[in-house]
């Protein structure tokens, strides 16, 4: 077991590095001083500032082994801490594949940002072919297919992403969006409730769930 980091000492070391606006320098400094196991253990600390700083660090250097502890922070009542945990999870999800699969995923994400869905989907195909156990390309392909109004195909990709990464609230919510567009309200409700069970701070999903309950009750 890695030795424990003293929370206040950790914060005092990392904060100046954060203020330096040097992301690569921060990553190098983190890796030089601590391993991810030590940083992850800070998420059990009662020191909320230390947990927040730990989440910033894990967003930059965390790996698959950090996912469950980071995910546990989503239930924290502090909205800032919750948002930091959510950001950290997305960052980690995006680098859970092999190096080449990660590259293809990022290329696909950039293509999707430029609204080039065909090119984006092709990159996601490649990422999946390289690393079939990598959840995020399935989720990103689901988003591209949703934006292309291919809702059934998007649902299939969301299911694959969740099978590989059960706590992927993004894929669960995405599945709900697809079911909603297909008019399958009960399926949408179940998907949204599963997403909220992981991340209870998805405010827009709460509103949608309330609206579905209203429609189902009519």
Protein Blocks (a to p, Z undefined) as FASTA:
>chain_A
ZZdddfklmmmmmmmmmmnopaklmmmmmmmmpcfklmmmmmmpcblklmmmmmmmmmmm
gcfklmmmmmmmmmpmblklmmmmmmmmmmmmmmmccfklmmmmmmmmmmmmnopaklmm
mmmmmmmmmmmmlmklmmmmmmmmmmnopaklmmmmmmmmmmmmmmlmklmmmmmmmmmm
nopaklmmmmmmmmmmmmmmlmklmmmmmmmmmmmmZZ
